[in-house]
Amino acid sequence: MNIDIVNQEPVNTQTSLKLRERQSIKHKQPYLYFKRGIDIVLSSIALVLLSPVFLIISIAIKLESKGPVFFGHKRIGKNGKTIKIYKFRSMVQNAEDLIKKFTPEQMKEYKENYKLTDDPRVTKVGKFIRKTSLDELPQLINIIKGDLSIIGPRPVIAEELEKYGHNMDKFLSVTPGLTGYWAANGRSNTTYEQRMEMELYYVDNISFKMDLKVFFKTIESVIKKEGAI
């Protein structure tokens, strides 16, 4: 599972790759329509069943720190569309300002991975909901809206797209997901290069069988608290 992410190929080869990628996605279109229907049904049911959990987390966040319960973050969705994904707020209210106070080591890690292993901005409640992935639950709303799918590559910020090089179009050819192949197989325990390889591997192999594997692997990873920070 080694995918070249460096943009060193001739223009005609890149064009050929893009045509093959479009044909591949078109071939998978019937399953993608079915996948969208499943997304709407399952996320709607989950929102109803998990409403007590939403209430409890919301109260805990408000009791610990000032600020809104939810946090919206701009990401890049399918075909390069800018979307706002929702999370339970897991950081202090002035989190963006605190980036300026990072140590050189923290800033280096942040620039390389777009996150910190031990982030001083994260609240106590935030650490718990991140470790259990409960902070991601509001993204069920994104799924109903069509911004996300239940399974797909995790959406990235604009700066991260450059790392995908000539594979950028492939990465953006499918709807990003609440969870995905990378998120279920290592997450923060992987390098960014490994993450890209896994996300692109999913795009190449998207299928009902693949989605089932990712779904159950995600449940296993959440229970074991693997890779979350």
C-alpha positions in Angstrom: 0.0 0.0 0.0 2.6 2.5 -1.2 1.1 5.5 -3.0 3.5 8.1 -4.4 2.4 11.5 -3.1 5.1 13.5 -4.7 4.2 15.5 -7.8 7.0 14.5 -10.2 5.1 13.0 -13.1 4.8 14.4 -16.6 1.7 16.5 -17.4 0.3 13.9 -19.9 0.6 11.1 -17.3 -1.2 13.3 -14.7 -4.0 13.9 -17.2 -4.3 10.1 -17.8 -4.4 9.5 -14.1 -7.2 12.0 -13.6 -9.3 10.4 -16.4 -8.9 7.0 -14.9 -9.9 8.3 -11.5 -13.0 9.9 -12.9 -14.0 6.7 -14.7 -13.4 4.7 -11.5 -15.7 7.0 -9.4 -18.3 6.9 -12.2 -18.2 3.1 -12.1 -18.8 3.2 -8.3 -21.7 5.7 -8.6 -24.6 3.2 -8.0 -23.0 2.2 -4.7 -22.4 5.9 -3.8 -26.2 6.6 -4.2 -27.0 3.7 -1.9 -24.3 4.9 0.5 -26.0 8.3 0.7 -29.3 6.7 1.6 -27.8 4.7 4.4 -26.0 7.8 5.7 -29.3 9.7 6.0 -31.2 6.9 7.7 -28.5 5.8 10.2 -27.4 9.4 11.2 -31.0 10.4 11.7 -31.6 7.4 14.0 -28.3 8.0 15.8 -29.2 11.7 16.5 -32.5 10.6 18.2 -31.0 7.8 20.2 -28.0 9.9 21.3 -29.9 13.0 22.2 -29.4 12.3 26.0 -25.6 12.0 25.4 -25.7 15.4 23.6 -27.4 16.9 26.6 -25.0 15.5 29.1 -21.9 16.6 27.2 -23.3 20.0 26.6 -23.9 20.6 30.3 -20.4 19.3 31.2 -18.8 21.7 28.7 -20.8 24.7 30.0 -20.0 23.9 33.6 -16.2 23.7 33.0 -15.5 26.6 30.8 -17.0 29.7 29.2 -17.9 29.6 25.5 -20.2 27.9 23.1 -21.0 24.1 23.3 -20.3 23.5 19.7 -17.3 24.5 17.6 -17.4 24.9 13.8 -14.3 24.4 11.8 -13.8 25.1 8.1 -12.6 22.1 6.1 -12.4 21.1 2.4 -15.1 18.7 1.3 -15.9 16.8 -1.9 -14.7 18.5 -5.1 -12.9 21.2 -3.1 -16.1 22.7 -1.6 -15.5 24.5 1.7 -17.6 23.0 4.5 -18.0 23.7 8.2 -17.8 20.6 10.3 -19.3 20.6 13.8 -17.7 19.3 17.0 -18.3 19.6 20.7 -15.9 22.3 21.9 -13.0 20.6 23.6 -10.7 23.6 24.0 -10.7 26.8 26.0 -12.5 29.8 24.4 -9.3 31.7 23.3 -7.6 28.6 21.8 -6.5 30.3 18.6 -4.7 33.0 20.5 -2.8 30.5 22.6 -1.1 29.1 19.5 1.3 32.1 19.8 2.4 30.8 23.2 3.5 27.4 21.9 7.1 26.3 22.6 9.3 25.8 19.5 8.8 22.0 19.9 5.1 22.4 20.1 5.0 24.7 17.1 7.1 22.2 15.1 4.7 19.3 15.9 1.7 21.5 15.2 3.0 22.6 11.8 3.9 19.0 10.9 0.7 17.2 12.0 -1.8 20.1 12.5 -2.4 18.9 16.1 -0.5 18.3 19.4 -0.1 15.1 21.4 -0.4 17.1 24.6 -2.3 20.2 23.8 -2.4 22.8 26.6 -5.6 24.3 25.1 -7.7 21.2 25.7 -10.0 21.2 28.7 -10.6 18.3 31.1 -13.9 17.5 29.5 -12.3 18.0 26.1 -9.7 15.4 26.8 -12.4 12.9 27.7 -14.6 13.5 24.7 -11.6 13.5 22.4 -10.3 10.2 23.9 -13.7 8.6 23.4 -14.3 10.4 20.1 -17.5 11.8 21.5 -16.5 15.3 20.3 -17.2 14.1 16.8 -20.9 13.3 17.4 -22.3 16.7 16.1 -21.0 15.7 12.7 -24.1 13.6 12.4 -25.7 16.9 11.4 -23.1 17.3 8.7 -24.0 13.8 7.4 -27.6 14.7 7.1 -26.7 17.9 5.3 -24.6 16.0 2.9 -21.2 17.6 3.8 -20.0 14.3 5.2 -20.6 10.6 4.9 -20.4 8.1 7.8 -17.4 6.5 6.1 -14.8 8.4 4.1 -11.5 10.2 4.2 -11.4 12.6 7.1 -11.8 16.2 5.8 -8.7 18.4 5.9 -8.0 22.1 6.1 -6.9 24.0 3.0 -3.2 24.0 4.0 -3.1 20.2 4.2 -4.3 19.7 0.6 -0.9 20.7 -0.8 0.6 17.6 0.8 -1.4 15.4 -1.5 0.3 16.7 -4.7 -1.0 15.1 -7.9 -3.3 12.9 -5.8 -5.3 16.0 -4.6 -8.1 15.5 -7.1 -8.4 11.8 -6.2 -8.6 12.7 -2.5 -11.4 15.2 -3.2 -13.4 12.9 -5.5 -15.4 11.3 -2.7 -17.4 12.7 0.2 -15.3 12.9 3.4 -16.4 10.9 6.4 -17.2 11.0 10.1 -14.7 8.1 10.3 -12.6 6.4 7.7 -9.8 4.0 6.9 -7.1 6.1 8.5 -9.3 7.1 11.5 -10.0 3.4 12.2 -6.5 2.2 11.7 -4.1 4.2 13.8 -5.2 7.8 13.6 -2.8 9.8 15.8 -0.4 6.8 16.0 0.6 7.3 12.3 2.7 9.8 10.4 1.0 12.2 8.0 2.5 10.4 5.1 1.0 7.1 6.3 -2.4 8.9 6.8 -2.4 10.1 3.2 -1.6 6.6 1.9 -4.4 5.1 3.9 -6.9 7.8 2.8 -6.0 7.3 -0.8 -6.2 3.5 -0.4 -9.8 3.9 0.7 -10.7 6.0 -2.3 -9.2 3.4 -4.6 -11.1 0.6 -2.9 -14.4 2.1 -1.8 -17.1 -0.5 -1.6 -19.8 -1.8 0.7 -17.4 -4.4 2.0 -14.8 -1.9 2.7 -17.2 0.4 4.5 -18.4 -2.4 6.7 -14.8 -3.2 7.7 -14.1 0.4 8.5 -17.4 0.7 10.5 -16.7 -2.2 12.8 -13.0 -1.4 13.0 -14.0 2.1 14.2 -16.1 0.7 16.9 -13.2 -1.5 18.0 -10.8 1.4 18.0 -13.2 3.6 20.0 -13.7 0.9 22.6 -9.9 0.4 22.9 -9.3 4.2 22.7 -6.7 3.6 19.9 -5.1 6.6 18.3 -7.3 9.4 19.7 -5.8 12.4 21.4 
